[in-house]
């Protein structure tokens, strides 16, 4: 990126119209895109000067000179303030020869100012190029480590983080599977719990019925036990009464037996006692 200024009146053109001022425009090479932009601006300026010098009398119907500026100056300009054409200069307009001669200095002053602005821009571009060249030389002198730092440590950290992310994803997938399995198991246990709860309710209902039956049986048992006690007492009473009667009969029959034995020894006392016992037992059963 080198900057140079080459004077070439032949390439861009010099105004050689008789009676007009000849201004030579130089071609400026500032390198790459900047040089192309500046050269285009200089070409516009040279065309403007050529049109300004090509003023001929009699070219208009009234014999007045005409001044035609290029269309590029009317539309846009790369520098601010360089296309501020004075109002007394016509664009493809007509004016008298005396009027052009009286304002020739003002016209040339405008063109000179425009050329100075182009040159100022060229100088700024050259300064910018010089700064860039200095920065490039300084960077080229710096060691490679400062220009291109080593990012291997950062790459290792990134790889470790990627591995951790992959491990975390795998762990999350495993946990999701476990959660799904736990949900399925919970659903199974919930169904089993509901079935067991229904069975429990049925068993509790059966137990309530059995408790009622047990209470009834207990009451019946108590009644039977009371009846048994009363019957036992009655049996004891009857037994005691029977023994008393037997003893009384034995006492009453004892003397008779002795007498009868003495008189009539053929009476069977055992059979008589058995008959009496049978009679008393029949009486007890009927009572």
C-alpha positions, 0 to 999 in steps of 0.5 A: 500500500504505497501512495504516490502522485503522478502528474499526467496532463495527457491522461486526464486532459488539459484545457487548451481552448484559446482565450481560456485559462489552461489548468492541468489536472493530475492523476493521483494514485493512492492505492486500491479503492481510495485511489479509484475514488479520488481518480474518479473525482478528478475526472469529473473535475477535468470534465468540468474545466473542459466544459467551462473552457469550451465556450464559443460565441454563436452556439446559441440562437441569440449568439450567446455563449453557453456553459455546460457542466457535467451531470455528475456535478449536478447529481452527487459529489463525494466531498461535502461543500465541493459542489456548491456552484454559485448561482451566477453560473448557469447549468447548460444556460445562456449568458452574454460574453460580457457577463462571462468575462466579468464573472470569470474570476469567480468561476475559476475561484470556485473550480480552484476551491473544488480542486483544493478540496480534492487535494485535501482529501487526497492528503488525508487519505495519504495520512490514513495510508501511512498510519495503516502502514505503520500499524502493519509494520508494528504488527509484523514486528510483534511475535506470533504469540501476541498477534495470534494468541494460543487458544489451546487452553480455551479449546481444552476447557470447551472440550471439557465443558462439552463432555460435561454437557454430554454427560449431563444429557445422558444423566438427564435421559437416565433420570427421565427413564427412572422417573417414567418407571417410577410413575408406572410403578406408582400407577401399579401400586395405586391400582393395587391399593384401590383393589386392596382398599375395596377388599378391606372394606368388604372384609370390614363389612363381614367383620361387622356382621360377624361381630353382631353374630358374635354378640348374639351368640354371646347373649345366647351363651350367657342365657344358656349358662344361666339356665345351666346354673339354675338347672345345676342348683335345681339338680342339687336340690332334687338330689339332696331331696332324693337322698333325704327321701331315700334315707327316710324310706330306708329308715322306715323300711329298715324295721319292716325288712327285719320283721319280714325277713324274720317272717317272710324271707322270700322278698327281694329288696334290691328289686324294690329299691330299683323300682323306687329309684326308677320312679323318683328318676321319672318324677325328676325328669318330669319336673 
